[in-house]
């Protein structure tokens, strides 16, 4: 009788443990496929169907890999995570929505590689970053985010509430914004936020603006510090590269090196506000409405190896310095 009772107790304990256990343990690497199912464990042989479904089964610091070409839905990323589509179309279609929202903490790192993020001319933002931490975007295409509501219509809206870092490499950002609101890449930290920004091999084309570093709402001592290398802003309705501040708020410092701005409607380079500084080296600006525009006590510092010509108005740097 005691043996039978013990068997019942052990069976009950086993059932309780089974009920409390997750359906699938989180693992370091998961997979998505156009033929997947989010009820699967997201293994290579039994992949999931969406990035969101795979995230729930991927441990912090892990990777979601794209197995074959397809559309894998919008996602809100809430931990360190990599999403990788190497040589395969990893699509995100986000009409009337954000494509990818990143809301993580200061120690988190999120990497997005090889993704095609499409807003279908009505999406809110291709990538929207809030919180803090680091975002890497590599070899992606972000286009068609043209929502007309305030704060939306950007290829990347980098609006950290803490210390944030944005690195964009070998990426095309096009046709974002509707010519009035929105644009290519907006960097605009919130009141206690700050941003470090690095762009390399980035094409910003046919947006409302190319890159805008806006420190007007940040009171963090670090402000916005950024560098742009080997990148192009062309055919944007407004400015190719812009730095904006408001007196009393923290500064914006941008370095544009080995880069160019062509055929932008308003200006190639624009600085506005006493705490805004843009430095240019080996920079070309032509066929823009204005080449260089510095107003409101801002500074555009030239290293004297730039070509600013053939614009409606070429403008001039506020300071020339020699090469070291």
HELIX and SHEET records of a PDB file:
HELIX    1   1 UNK A    2  UNK A   20  1                                  19    
HELIX    2   2 UNK A   51  UNK A   55  1                                   5    
SHEET    1   A12 UNK A  27  UNK A  32  0                                        
SHEET    2   A12 UNK A  58  UNK A  66  1                                        
SHEET    3   A12 UNK A  81  UNK A  84  1                                        
SHEET    4   A12 UNK A 109  UNK A 113  1                                        
SHEET    5   A12 UNK A 133  UNK A 138  1                                        
SHEET    6   A12 UNK A 163  UNK A 169  1                                        
SHEET    7   A12 UNK A 194  UNK A 200  1                                        
SHEET    8   A12 UNK A 224  UNK A 229  1                                        
SHEET    9   A12 UNK A 252  UNK A 257  1                                        
SHEET   10   A12 UNK A 276  UNK A 281  1                                        
SHEET   11   A12 UNK A 299  UNK A 302  1                                        
SHEET   12   A12 UNK A 319  UNK A 320  1                                        
SHEET    1   B10 UNK A  70  UNK A  71  0                                        
SHEET    2   B10 UNK A  90  UNK A  93  1                                        
SHEET    3   B10 UNK A 115  UNK A 118  1                                        
SHEET    4   B10 UNK A 141  UNK A 143  1                                        
SHEET    5   B10 UNK A 172  UNK A 174  1                                        
SHEET    6   B10 UNK A 203  UNK A 205  1                                        
SHEET    7   B10 UNK A 232  UNK A 234  1                                        
SHEET    8   B10 UNK A 260  UNK A 262  1                                        
SHEET    9   B10 UNK A 284  UNK A 286  1                                        
SHEET   10   B10 UNK A 307  UNK A 308  1                                        
SHEET    1   C 9 UNK A  75  UNK A  77  0                                        
SHEET    2   C 9 UNK A 100  UNK A 104  1                                        
SHEET    3   C 9 UNK A 125  UNK A 131  1                                        
SHEET    4   C 9 UNK A 154  UNK A 158  1                                        
SHEET    5   C 9 UNK A 183  UNK A 187  1                                        
SHEET    6   C 9 UNK A 211  UNK A 214  1                                        
SHEET    7   C 9 UNK A 239  UNK A 244  1                                        
SHEET    8   C 9 UNK A 267  UNK A 272  1                                        
SHEET    9   C 9 UNK A 290  UNK A 295  1                                        
END                                                                             
